[in-house]
Amino acid sequence: MFVVCSVLNLYALIVLAAIVMSWFPLQPGGAAASVYGVLFRLTEPVLGPIRRTIPAVRLGGLALDLSPIILLVALRVIGAFICN
């Protein structure tokens, strides 16, 4: 069980890192862009289906993508059942 709980926590951290990095402009070919590329490849297989199911919430001229929030909540719920 410890391994599963650790993987869930690590994945939640990866999702959070991807969220934070998406807020900043990245120069193509830079180190930060490479890190974000890895984070994107790790998170998109899970976030993509959520994103296609639940569209972004429109806030005037902006759109708020709820998929990372939904994924983080789901990871916490799954962790609560498995890890406690």
Secondary structure, 3 states (H helix, E strand, C coil): CHHHHHHHHHHHHHHHHHHHHHCCCCCCCCHHHHHHHHHHHHHHHHHHHHHHHCCCEEECCEEECCHHHHHHHHHHHHHHHHHC
